[in-house]
Amino acid sequence: RDMLRREGAAFQVDMVSELTAPFLLEDIDCPVVIGAGTATSSGHLEGARRLAQILDAELFEVEGADHFAPTSSPGAWAELVRRTVTAATART
């Protein structure tokens, strides 16, 4: 029970911190690749799609991958990392 209370307090602090944007999206001035799995929650997937559109970023959707793609779809995760590195190094 004590552990749950401590986690609850931490969760509340975490949620309150999300009420204020830590930065402005228009301040992002670098290549962006946004990854999302099609088996994640609809909110996460839709959020990834919208953010990619707002940032004019590459959207890397992985068919069947869930929210934990690094462990459930490691090959796709590695491809996302490769695309991100390629985008970053192409800019320099």
N, C-alpha and C positions, 0 to 999 in steps of 0.2 A: 504494500500500500504506500509506503514512504517513497519508493522508487517512482510509482505512478504520479504522486504529488509533485516530485521534483521534475519529472518529465512534463507534467502539465504546465508548470510555471515556465519552463524553457520554451514550450510550444507557444504559450501566450506571448512571450517576448519575441519569438520568431515571427509570429503573425502580425504583431504591431509594427515590426520593422518593415513589413511589406507595404505599409500604408503610405510610405514616402519613397518616391523613386530615388535610387542611389545615383542615377545619372540620367541624362537626356539621350534618347535614341539618336537624335540628330547629331550628337557629338561623336558617334562611332564613325571613325574614319579609317577603316581597314577592311579587308575582305572578310566576309562572314559566310560560314557554311552552317546551316541549321539542320540538325538531324532529328528525326522522329520515326518511331515505329508505328505501323498501322494497327497494331494490337494494343497500343497504350490507350489510356482513357481518351474519350472524344475531346475533352477539354484541352489536354496536352497536345493532341494532334492538331486541332484547330488553332491553338495558340502558336504552334510552330509554323503552320502555314501562313497565318496572318503576319507574324513577325518577319518571316522571309519576304513577304510581299512589301511590308513597310520599309525594310532595309535594302530592298532590291538584292537579296542574298540568294545564294544557291540553297535550295531545299533538297535534302537528302532523305527521302522516305524509304524505309526498309519494310517491305512487305512481310507481315507476320511478326515483326519484332515488337516486344513489349517495352515498358518503361525502363527495364533493366538490360538494355541491349548489350552493354559491355560484357555481361555474363551469359545472357541468353542467345546473343547473336554476335559472337566475337569477331567473325570474319567481316560482317557489315560494319562493326565498330572500327575495325582496323582500316577499312576503306574510308570511313568518315574522317579518320585522323589523316590518312594520306591526302584526301582532297583538301583538307584544311591547310596542311603543310604546303601543298602545291599552290593554293590560292595565296598564301602568305608570302611564299618565296617568289612568285610571279610578279608581285608588286614591287619588290626591291630592285 
